[in-house]
Amino acid sequence: MLTKKDKSLSFASGSTTLISKSTEMIGDIHFSGNLEVEGRVRGNIRAEEGADARVRIMEKGMVEGEICVPTIVINGTVNGDVHSSKHVELAAKAAVQGNVHYNMIEMVKGAQVNGSLVYSGESPKVASQKPLVVDSQDEDLAKGNT
């Protein structure tokens, strides 16, 4: 569940699209902003490149396909792999048949994943080390010769 301090996760900037519980969508969805799925999607769900996007699969919602969105909240059924570059929340009624690739994950008691949890966060970059170049004057200074 989202708490008051997690309001930054509640909505992405942009508009909200709703796929209602009486709707079945066949085909891929490319979007930015927010996507709420209460119905059924047969196809892949992808956020536009570089978009601040969020998808939420509601309790009765179902997705048959791959999800590639920065912020993902699942409380329904997903049959396919899930890829998130920011945050994944698996709520109590989440059921995922596939691998979950995440940077940060929150999993509530009752959530089910039939697949692997794969950490895909970026490893910290190591600063490149350049060899120290010392000219002859610096060597004389280091030795105490002036």
FENHU-V415747 format. One record per residue. N is the residue number from 1. RES is the residue in three letters. SS is DSSP state (a for helix, b for strand, c for the rest). PHI is phi in whole degrees, 0 to 359 (NA if undefined). PSI is psi in radians with two decimals (NA if undefined). Layout:
n:N res:RES ss:SS phi:PHI psi:PSI
n:N res:RES ss:SS phi:PHI psi:PSI
This chain:
n:1 res:MET ss:c phi:NA psi:2.53
n:2 res:LEU ss:c phi:278 psi:2.31
n:3 res:THR ss:c phi:259 psi:3.07
n:4 res:LYS ss:a phi:301 psi:-0.63
n:5 res:LYS ss:a phi:287 psi:-0.26
n:6 res:ASP ss:a phi:265 psi:0.32
n:7 res:LYS ss:a phi:302 psi:-0.44
n:8 res:SER ss:a phi:296 psi:-0.39
n:9 res:LEU ss:a phi:270 psi:-0.19
n:10 res:SER ss:c phi:291 psi:-0.70
n:11 res:PHE ss:c phi:217 psi:2.52
n:12 res:ALA ss:c phi:269 psi:2.81
n:13 res:SER ss:c phi:290 psi:2.57
n:14 res:GLY ss:c phi:113 psi:-3.00
n:15 res:SER ss:c phi:276 psi:2.94
n:16 res:THR ss:b phi:243 psi:2.31
n:17 res:THR ss:b phi:248 psi:2.33
n:18 res:LEU ss:b phi:244 psi:2.26
n:19 res:ILE ss:b phi:254 psi:1.80
n:20 res:SER ss:c phi:290 psi:2.90
n:21 res:LYS ss:c phi:296 psi:-0.36
n:22 res:SER ss:c phi:264 psi:0.22
n:23 res:THR ss:c phi:247 psi:2.40
n:24 res:GLU ss:b phi:239 psi:2.15
n:25 res:MET ss:b phi:251 psi:2.24
n:26 res:ILE ss:b phi:245 psi:2.05
n:27 res:GLY ss:c phi:132 psi:2.92
n:28 res:ASP ss:c phi:282 psi:2.60
n:29 res:ILE ss:b phi:242 psi:2.20
n:30 res:HIS ss:b phi:243 psi:2.19
n:31 res:PHE ss:b phi:210 psi:2.95
n:32 res:SER ss:c phi:225 psi:2.82
n:33 res:GLY ss:b phi:91 psi:-2.34
n:34 res:ASN ss:b phi:241 psi:2.47
n:35 res:LEU ss:b phi:230 psi:2.14
n:36 res:GLU ss:b phi:249 psi:2.16
n:37 res:VAL ss:b phi:246 psi:1.90
n:38 res:GLU ss:c phi:255 psi:-0.33
n:39 res:GLY ss:c phi:261 psi:-2.44
n:40 res:ARG ss:b phi:234 psi:2.35
n:41 res:VAL ss:b phi:239 psi:2.16
n:42 res:ARG ss:b phi:249 psi:1.59
n:43 res:GLY ss:c phi:159 psi:3.06
n:44 res:ASN ss:c phi:275 psi:2.59
n:45 res:ILE ss:b phi:244 psi:2.11
n:46 res:ARG ss:b phi:227 psi:2.41
n:47 res:ALA ss:b phi:277 psi:2.60
n:48 res:GLU ss:c phi:300 psi:2.54
n:49 res:GLU ss:c phi:306 psi:2.19
n:50 res:GLY ss:c phi:76 psi:0.08
n:51 res:ALA ss:c phi:279 psi:2.56
n:52 res:ASP ss:c phi:274 psi:1.64
n:53 res:ALA ss:b phi:235 psi:2.71
n:54 res:ARG ss:b phi:216 psi:2.39
n:55 res:VAL ss:b phi:238 psi:2.46
n:56 res:ARG ss:b phi:231 psi:2.09
n:57 res:ILE ss:b phi:264 psi:1.95
n:58 res:MET ss:c phi:286 psi:3.01
n:59 res:GLU ss:c phi:307 psi:-0.75
n:60 res:LYS ss:c phi:266 psi:0.01
n:61 res:GLY ss:c phi:284 psi:2.65
n:62 res:MET ss:b phi:216 psi:2.37
n:63 res:VAL ss:b phi:234 psi:2.22
n:64 res:GLU ss:b phi:248 psi:1.55
n:65 res:GLY ss:c phi:160 psi:-3.12
n:66 res:GLU ss:c phi:273 psi:2.48
n:67 res:ILE ss:b phi:245 psi:2.17
n:68 res:CYS ss:b phi:231 psi:1.59
n:69 res:VAL ss:c phi:217 psi:2.50
n:70 res:PRO ss:c phi:302 psi:-0.80
n:71 res:THR ss:b phi:239 psi:2.19
n:72 res:ILE ss:b phi:228 psi:2.28
n:73 res:VAL ss:b phi:238 psi:2.14
n:74 res:ILE ss:b phi:240 psi:2.20
n:75 res:ASN ss:c phi:227 psi:0.24
n:76 res:GLY ss:c phi:234 psi:-2.52
n:77 res:THR ss:b phi:246 psi:2.35
n:78 res:VAL ss:b phi:229 psi:2.15
n:79 res:ASN ss:b phi:250 psi:1.56
n:80 res:GLY ss:c phi:156 psi:2.97
n:81 res:ASP ss:c phi:285 psi:2.63
n:82 res:VAL ss:b phi:240 psi:2.24
n:83 res:HIS ss:b phi:234 psi:2.11
n:84 res:SER ss:c phi:230 psi:2.31
n:85 res:SER ss:c phi:268 psi:-0.22
n:86 res:LYS ss:c phi:241 psi:-1.28
n:87 res:HIS ss:b phi:215 psi:2.38
n:88 res:VAL ss:b phi:239 psi:2.29
n:89 res:GLU ss:b phi:241 psi:2.14
n:90 res:LEU ss:b phi:255 psi:1.86
n:91 res:ALA ss:c phi:281 psi:3.12
n:92 res:ALA ss:c phi:300 psi:-0.55
n:93 res:LYS ss:c phi:256 psi:0.27
n:94 res:ALA ss:c phi:290 psi:2.40
n:95 res:ALA ss:b phi:222 psi:1.92
n:96 res:VAL ss:b phi:245 psi:2.16
n:97 res:GLN ss:b phi:255 psi:1.52
n:98 res:GLY ss:c phi:156 psi:3.10
n:99 res:ASN ss:c phi:277 psi:2.54
n:100 res:VAL ss:b phi:246 psi:1.96
n:101 res:HIS ss:b phi:261 psi:2.15
n:102 res:TYR ss:b phi:220 psi:2.80
n:103 res:ASN ss:c phi:257 psi:-0.75
n:104 res:MET ss:c phi:223 psi:2.39
n:105 res:ILE ss:b phi:228 psi:2.54
n:106 res:GLU ss:b phi:230 psi:2.15
n:107 res:MET ss:b phi:232 psi:2.13
n:108 res:VAL ss:c phi:267 psi:2.62
n:109 res:LYS ss:c phi:306 psi:2.25
n:110 res:GLY ss:c phi:108 psi:-0.37
n:111 res:ALA ss:c phi:293 psi:2.52
n:112 res:GLN ss:b phi:235 psi:2.37
n:113 res:VAL ss:b phi:229 psi:2.07
n:114 res:ASN ss:b phi:255 psi:1.41
n:115 res:GLY ss:c phi:168 psi:-2.85
n:116 res:SER ss:c phi:256 psi:2.59
n:117 res:LEU ss:b phi:263 psi:2.06
n:118 res:VAL ss:b phi:241 psi:1.99
n:119 res:TYR ss:b phi:287 psi:2.17
n:120 res:SER ss:c phi:236 psi:0.38
n:121 res:GLY ss:c phi:294 psi:2.73
n:122 res:GLU ss:c phi:284 psi:2.36
n:123 res:SER ss:c phi:283 psi:2.58
n:124 res:PRO ss:c phi:299 psi:2.41
n:125 res:LYS ss:c phi:280 psi:2.36
n:126 res:VAL ss:c phi:270 psi:2.29
n:127 res:ALA ss:c phi:296 psi:2.37
n:128 res:SER ss:c phi:290 psi:2.42
n:129 res:GLN ss:c phi:257 psi:2.08
n:130 res:LYS ss:c phi:265 psi:2.50
n:131 res:PRO ss:c phi:293 psi:2.50
n:132 res:LEU ss:c phi:283 psi:2.16
n:133 res:VAL ss:c phi:258 psi:2.16
n:134 res:VAL ss:c phi:238 psi:2.22
n:135 res:ASP ss:c phi:272 psi:3.03
n:136 res:SER ss:a phi:297 psi:-0.58
n:137 res:GLN ss:a phi:294 psi:-0.71
n:138 res:ASP ss:a phi:294 psi:-0.61
n:139 res:GLU ss:a phi:296 psi:-0.74
n:140 res:ASP ss:a phi:297 psi:-0.70
n:141 res:LEU ss:a phi:296 psi:-0.73
n:142 res:ALA ss:a phi:295 psi:-0.56
n:143 res:LYS ss:a phi:277 psi:-0.13
n:144 res:GLY ss:c phi:92 psi:0.09
n:145 res:ASN ss:c phi:273 psi:2.32
n:146 res:THR ss:c phi:238 psi:NA
